[in-house]
Amino acid sequence: MKRVMTGVLIAAVVGIGGGGTAAAQPSHDANARQGCRTYSSVTECGKLQLNQKQQACVTWAVQLGMTQRRADVECHAFE
């Protein structure tokens, strides 16, 4: 699982530097009001409840240059 997450984070950092198009795209107004975002084919809405391992993943990903919102979703889904 750690290899998968590392690969995802590396791909994300490369995507950020290369002008990737992985921005969140709410499907309609209701999703936008709930704070929904989609990354790596995973959609999450609202504030996520992260455990300690997921929070550590978020901190690490943000330090590597990933946005907080994307790191929240990816670490919640894949960690």
BAFI-3210 file (N, C-alpha, C; in Angstrom, 3 decimals, decimal comma, padded with zeros to 6 digits):
// residues 79
n [1|2|3|4|5|6|7|8|9|10|11|12|13|14|15|16|17|18|19|20|21|22|23|24|25|26|27|28|29|30|31|32|33|34|35|36|37|38|39|40|41|42|43|44|45|46|47|48|49|50|51|52|53|54|55|56|57|58|59|60|61|62|63|64|65|66|67|68|69|70|71|72|73|74|75|76|77|78|79]
n.u [000,834|001,998|003,778|002,002|000,782|003,012|003,686|001,398|001,607|004,031|003,323|001,355|002,802|004,465|002,473|001,468|003,657|003,855|001,656|-000,758|-004,128|-005,807|-007,767|-010,300|-013,667|-016,702|-019,838|-022,326|-024,191|-024,974|-022,990|-020,821|-021,480|-021,226|-018,571|-017,344|-014,883|-012,918|-010,405|-008,056|-010,073|-011,711|-014,281|-014,929|-016,785|-017,317|-015,890|-013,258|-012,811|-009,904|-007,627|-004,724|-002,607|-003,447|-003,487|-000,777|000,126|-001,107|000,231|002,854|002,478|001,642|003,936|005,506|004,426|001,792|-001,640|-003,568|-006,297|-006,356|-004,500|-005,837|-008,033|-006,742|-005,097|-007,025|-008,445|-006,538|-004,735]
n.v [-001,196|001,197|001,660|002,154|004,537|006,207|006,246|007,499|010,010|010,922|011,033|012,969|015,230|015,569|016,065|018,502|020,202|019,985|021,202|019,766|018,446|017,798|018,978|019,684|018,997|019,844|018,246|019,483|022,356|021,738|020,012|021,760|023,502|021,798|021,392|019,494|017,481|016,006|013,728|011,598|009,857|009,698|010,927|013,221|014,806|017,699|018,117|015,970|013,159|012,264|009,679|009,190|008,178|008,843|011,629|012,145|011,372|013,367|015,662|015,107|014,940|017,562|018,958|018,136|019,529|019,175|020,208|021,049|020,239|018,289|016,445|015,680|014,211|012,180|010,883|010,036|008,252|006,367|005,635]
n.w [000,000|000,712|-001,387|-003,482|-002,617|-002,528|-005,232|-006,242|-005,019|-006,104|-008,808|-008,590|-007,758|-009,967|-011,813|-010,837|-011,230|-013,973|-015,043|-014,795|-015,213|-013,082|-011,505|-009,046|-009,857|-009,341|-009,803|-009,822|-008,545|-005,877|-004,981|-005,002|-002,928|-000,783|-000,631|-002,281|-003,900|-006,485|-007,006|-008,515|-009,366|-007,137|-005,174|-002,659|-000,080|001,936|005,279|005,986|008,109|009,408|010,302|012,457|010,886|008,293|008,543|008,920|006,432|004,873|005,821|004,986|002,175|001,566|002,254|000,165|-001,887|-002,721|-002,838|000,055|000,063|-001,966|-000,961|001,371|000,297|-001,247|000,652|002,454|000,873|-000,058|001,952]
ca.u [000,000|002,870|004,291|000,935|000,626|004,206|003,523|000,343|002,141|005,018|002,568|000,667|003,780|004,841|001,310|001,400|004,736|003,676|000,381|-001,763|-005,522|-006,508|-008,476|-011,613|-014,732|-018,001|-020,758|-023,393|-024,121|-025,090|-021,657|-019,954|-021,829|-020,772|-017,115|-016,936|-013,757|-012,596|-009,015|-007,756|-011,367|-012,354|-014,981|-015,202|-017,500|-017,264|-014,648|-012,956|-012,284|-008,691|-006,947|-003,356|-001,808|-003,884|-003,053|000,665|000,220|-001,460|001,329|003,973|002,126|001,626|005,334|006,031|003,852|000,397|-002,570|-004,172|-007,558|-006,058|-003,856|-006,897|-008,804|-005,921|-004,680|-008,232|-008,843|-005,505|-003,864]
ca.v [000,000|002,362|001,883|002,762|005,924|006,931|006,453|008,496|011,315|011,332|011,409|014,225|016,312|015,767|016,693|019,902|020,912|019,919|021,791|018,715|018,873|016,991|019,875|019,233|019,457|019,470|017,931|020,477|023,369|021,139|019,518|022,910|024,013|020,832|021,300|018,245|017,533|014,705|013,512|010,180|009,176|009,595|012,156|013,391|016,047|018,166|017,938|014,561|012,715|011,507|009,087|009,710|007,761|009,649|013,003|012,166|011,321|014,705|016,566|014,757|015,298|019,018|019,376|017,840|020,469|018,891|021,080|020,449|019,571|017,059|015,512|015,142|013,202|011,041|010,148|009,404|007,153|005,380|005,337]
ca.w [000,000|000,781|-002,740|-004,272|-002,183|-002,961|-006,667|-006,438|-004,633|-007,102|-010,001|-008,303|-007,750|-011,372|-012,448|-010,410|-011,909|-015,416|-015,468|-014,900|-015,245|-012,088|-010,592|-008,604|-010,729|-008,803|-010,886|-009,832|-007,486|-004,547|-004,615|-004,745|-001,597|000,213|-000,661|-002,919|-004,820|-007,060|-007,403|-008,731|-009,501|-005,828|-004,816|-001,228|000,205|003,320|006,041|006,160|009,399|009,126|011,455|012,600|009,733|007,158|008,790|008,649|004,975|004,388|006,156|004,106|000,800|001,469|002,259|-001,170|-002,837|-003,055|-002,122|001,255|-000,292|-002,709|-000,036|002,229|-000,441|-001,636|001,833|002,998|000,011|-000,349|003,082]
c.u [000,873|003,444|003,252|000,798|001,815|004,118|002,490|000,876|003,175|004,305|001,860|001,626|004,237|003,703|001,181|002,446|004,534|002,362|-000,703|-003,178|-006,359|-007,242|-009,825|-012,674|-016,068|-018,994|-021,970|-023,304|-024,188|-023,729|-020,727|-020,221|-021,330|-019,258|-016,634|-015,755|-013,437|-011,149|-008,814|-009,030|-012,069|-012,983|-015,269|-015,876|-017,365|-015,913|-014,447|-012,410|-011,100|-008,111|-005,505|-002,485|-002,160|-003,435|-001,558|000,912|-000,071|-000,316|002,514|003,691|002,135|003,061|005,997|005,420|002,418|-000,499|-003,184|-005,428|-007,309|-005,425|-004,883|-007,624|-007,941|-005,468|-005,858|-008,583|-007,809|-004,628|-004,584]
c.v [001,251|002,685|002,576|004,231|006,759|007,225|007,512|009,884|011,809|011,783|012,744|015,398|016,605|016,466|018,158|020,713|020,970|020,479|020,761|019,262|018,103|017,856|019,284|019,827|019,010|019,258|018,860|021,375|022,778|020,625|020,666|023,464|023,079|020,707|020,006|018,478|016,108|014,693|012,012|009,337|008,933|010,944|012,141|014,740|016,399|017,948|016,456|014,289|011,800|010,916|009,612|009,378|008,604|011,102|013,154|012,148|012,695|015,680|016,354|015,203|016,813|019,553|019,124|018,731|020,204|019,851|020,317|019,657|018,264|016,023|014,881|013,989|011,970|010,226|009,442|008,170|006,027|004,979|004,451]
c.w [000,000|-000,595|-003,606|-003,914|-002,619|-004,449|-006,975|-006,115|-005,627|-008,372|-009,788|-008,345|-009,175|-012,104|-012,087|-011,150|-013,408|-015,891|-015,660|-014,810|-014,241|-011,075|-010,208|-009,510|-010,174|-009,936|-010,934|-008,605|-006,079|-004,077|-004,266|-003,348|-000,496|000,242|-001,277|-003,843|-005,250|-007,505|-007,535|-008,734|-008,166|-005,505|-003,323|-001,032|001,682|003,970|006,302|007,555|009,113|010,398|011,474|011,396|008,507|007,320|008,535|007,141|004,374|004,632|005,218|002,667|000,597|001,459|000,905|-002,252|-003,251|-002,279|-000,947|000,893|-001,035|-001,788|000,901|001,539|-000,721|-000,423|002,491|002,179|-000,066|000,828|004,057]
res [m|k|r|v|m|t|g|v|l|i|a|a|v|v|g|i|g|g|g|g|t|a|a|a|q|p|s|h|d|a|n|a|r|q|g|c|r|t|y|s|s|v|t|e|c|g|k|l|q|l|n|q|k|q|q|a|c|v|t|w|a|v|q|l|g|m|t|q|r|r|a|d|v|e|c|h|a|f|e]
***
